[in-house]
Amino acid sequence: METVTLPRKEFEQMVEELNTLRRTDLYKRLLDFTANIQKKKFTRADLGF
């Protein structure tokens, strides 16, 4: 694994953007989608479409 150095301000912005994304409904649907894929449920209803 390679170490990457970022300016602190840029890192803080990335953390804030990630936290914002995690609060969205789209992110929750993505988590549900990946959980259903792992359970091998492949109907549209199971996948959230």
N, CA, C and O atoms as a DFTB+ gen file, in Angstrom:
196 C
 N C O
     1  1       0.848      -1.175       0.000
     2  2       0.000       0.000       0.000
     3  2       0.890       1.233       0.000
     4  3       1.926       1.278       0.663
     5  1       0.464       2.214      -0.749
     6  2       1.238       3.436      -0.900
     7  2       0.648       4.538      -0.020
     8  3      -0.571       4.657       0.099
     9  1       1.498       5.327       0.582
    10  2       1.064       6.442       1.420
    11  2       0.899       7.686       0.559
    12  3       1.765       8.017      -0.250
    13  1      -0.226       8.370       0.745
    14  2      -0.509       9.591       0.001
    15  2      -0.637      10.733       1.001
    16  3      -1.318      10.603       2.018
    17  1       0.017      11.845       0.708
    18  2      -0.045      13.014       1.581
    19  2      -0.978      14.052       0.966
    20  3      -0.824      14.435      -0.193
    21  1      -1.950      14.502       1.764
    22  2      -2.896      15.522       1.322
    23  2      -2.803      16.733       2.236
    24  3      -2.516      16.597       3.425
    25  1      -3.044      17.912       1.685
    26  2      -3.138      19.079       2.561
    27  2      -4.319      18.904       3.522
    28  3      -5.348      18.337       3.154
    29  1      -4.165      19.386       4.729
    30  2      -5.194      19.202       5.762
    31  2      -6.550      19.761       5.328
    32  3      -7.585      19.146       5.582
    33  1      -6.545      20.913       4.681
    34  2      -7.798      21.528       4.244
    35  2      -8.516      20.628       3.237
    36  3      -9.733      20.457       3.310
    37  1      -7.773      20.063       2.313
    38  2      -8.360      19.168       1.320
    39  2      -8.913      17.903       1.983
    40  3      -9.990      17.429       1.622
    41  1      -8.181      17.366       2.940
    42  2      -8.628      16.182       3.670
    43  2      -9.927      16.469       4.422
    44  3     -10.858      15.665       4.381
    45  1      -9.992      17.603       5.103
    46  2     -11.197      17.964       5.850
    47  2     -12.394      18.131       4.923
    48  3     -13.514      17.766       5.283
    49  1     -12.164      18.682       3.729
    50  2     -13.239      18.833       2.757
    51  2     -13.723      17.461       2.296
    52  3     -14.927      17.244       2.159
    53  1     -12.803      16.539       2.058
    54  2     -13.174      15.190       1.637
    55  2     -13.986      14.480       2.719
    56  3     -14.958      13.792       2.409
    57  1     -13.601      14.638       3.967
    58  2     -14.335      14.025       5.078
    59  2     -15.746      14.594       5.150
    60  3     -16.708      13.848       5.333
    61  1     -15.875      15.903       5.007
    62  2     -17.188      16.546       5.051
    63  2     -18.069      16.070       3.901
    64  3     -19.256      15.809       4.100
    65  1     -17.507      15.956       2.708
    66  2     -18.274      15.486       1.556
    67  2     -18.728      14.045       1.755
    68  3     -19.853      13.693       1.401
    69  1     -17.869      13.223       2.314
    70  2     -18.224      11.829       2.586
    71  2     -19.349      11.743       3.611
    72  3     -20.279      10.954       3.448
    73  1     -19.269      12.541       4.654
    74  2     -20.329      12.554       5.662
    75  2     -21.651      13.032       5.071
    76  3     -22.712      12.515       5.419
    77  1     -21.589      14.008       4.188
    78  2     -22.793      14.500       3.516
    79  2     -23.395      13.403       2.651
    80  3     -24.609      13.199       2.662
    81  1     -22.564      12.701       1.906
    82  2     -23.036      11.610       1.054
    83  2     -23.707      10.525       1.880
    84  3     -24.748      10.000       1.485
    85  1     -23.135      10.191       2.998
    86  2     -23.683       9.110       3.830
    87  2     -25.055       9.438       4.397
    88  3     -25.776       8.533       4.817
    89  1     -25.430      10.698       4.417
    90  2     -26.743      11.093       4.932
    91  2     -27.819      11.099       3.847
    92  3     -28.973      11.416       4.138
    93  1     -27.478      10.764       2.623
    94  2     -28.448      10.816       1.530
    95  2     -29.201       9.498       1.384
    96  3     -28.713       8.437       1.771
    97  1     -30.395       9.592       0.817
    98  2     -31.194       8.394       0.544
    99  2     -30.540       7.535      -0.531
   100  3     -30.646       6.309      -0.498
   101  1     -29.866       8.171      -1.477
   102  2     -29.211       7.420      -2.541
   103  2     -28.140       6.495      -1.980
   104  3     -28.005       5.358      -2.433
   105  1     -27.384       6.967      -1.007
   106  2     -26.351       6.141      -0.374
   107  2     -26.988       4.962       0.348
   108  3     -26.472       3.846       0.291
   109  1     -28.115       5.204       1.032
   110  2     -28.811       4.118       1.728
   111  2     -29.312       3.081       0.738
   112  3     -29.234       1.881       1.003
   113  1     -29.827       3.531      -0.403
   114  2     -30.280       2.595      -1.440
   115  2     -29.114       1.792      -1.995
   116  3     -29.256       0.604      -2.282
   117  1     -27.971       2.433      -2.146
   118  2     -26.786       1.724      -2.627
   119  2     -26.368       0.636      -1.648
   120  3     -26.005      -0.464      -2.065
   121  1     -26.414       0.928      -0.349
   122  2     -26.088      -0.083       0.656
   123  2     -27.080      -1.238       0.614
   124  3     -26.686      -2.399       0.721
   125  1     -28.370      -0.926       0.457
   126  2     -29.383      -1.979       0.337
   127  2     -29.142      -2.815      -0.912
   128  3     -29.263      -4.040      -0.881
   129  1     -28.804      -2.154      -2.001
   130  2     -28.526      -2.836      -3.262
   131  2     -27.372      -3.819      -3.107
   132  3     -27.480      -4.969      -3.532
   133  1     -26.275      -3.385      -2.506
   134  2     -25.121      -4.279      -2.343
   135  2     -25.444      -5.427      -1.396
   136  3     -24.971      -6.545      -1.599
   137  1     -26.245      -5.167      -0.363
   138  2     -26.643      -6.244       0.554
   139  2     -27.494      -7.275      -0.177
   140  3     -27.322      -8.476       0.028
   141  1     -28.408      -6.817      -1.027
   142  2     -29.258      -7.744      -1.777
   143  2     -28.457      -8.534      -2.803
   144  3     -28.740      -9.709      -3.036
   145  1     -27.469      -7.909      -3.414
   146  2     -26.610      -8.621      -4.363
   147  2     -25.858      -9.734      -3.641
   148  3     -25.729     -10.840      -4.166
   149  1     -25.365      -9.447      -2.447
   150  2     -24.633     -10.459      -1.685
   151  2     -25.537     -11.615      -1.284
   152  3     -25.073     -12.746      -1.140
   153  1     -26.831     -11.336      -1.103
   154  2     -27.787     -12.392      -0.760
   155  2     -28.262     -13.132      -2.006
   156  3     -29.043     -14.079      -1.916
   157  1     -27.787     -12.693      -3.164
   158  2     -28.145     -13.262      -4.459
   159  2     -29.636     -13.128      -4.768
   160  3     -30.246     -14.037      -5.331
   161  1     -30.211     -11.996      -4.397
   162  2     -31.579     -11.664      -4.781
   163  2     -31.484     -10.751      -5.996
   164  3     -30.927      -9.657      -5.911
   165  1     -32.020     -11.191      -7.111
   166  2     -31.814     -10.442      -8.336
   167  2     -33.094      -9.912      -8.976
   168  3     -33.072      -9.557     -10.154
   169  1     -34.200      -9.847      -8.250
   170  2     -35.403      -9.262      -8.834
   171  2     -35.329      -7.745      -8.713
   172  3     -34.600      -7.215      -7.874
   173  1     -36.070      -7.068      -9.537
   174  2     -36.038      -5.603      -9.503
   175  2     -36.504      -5.066      -8.162
   176  3     -35.950      -4.085      -7.665
   177  1     -37.502      -5.685      -7.574
   178  2     -38.001      -5.224      -6.273
   179  2     -36.927      -5.392      -5.198
   180  3     -36.742      -4.508      -4.362
   181  1     -36.230      -6.505      -5.217
   182  2     -35.177      -6.744      -4.234
   183  2     -34.029      -5.760      -4.383
   184  3     -33.412      -5.365      -3.394
   185  1     -33.744      -5.366      -5.612
   186  2     -32.611      -4.481      -5.859
   187  2     -32.985      -3.012      -5.732
   188  3     -32.114      -2.149      -5.840
   189  1     -34.247      -2.710      -5.508
   190  2     -34.655      -1.331      -5.276
   191  2     -34.968      -0.545      -6.528
   192  3     -34.940       0.685      -6.505
   193  1     -35.265      -1.226      -7.621
   194  2     -35.618      -0.520      -8.854
   195  2     -37.110      -0.351      -8.954
   196  3     -37.603       0.221      -9.926
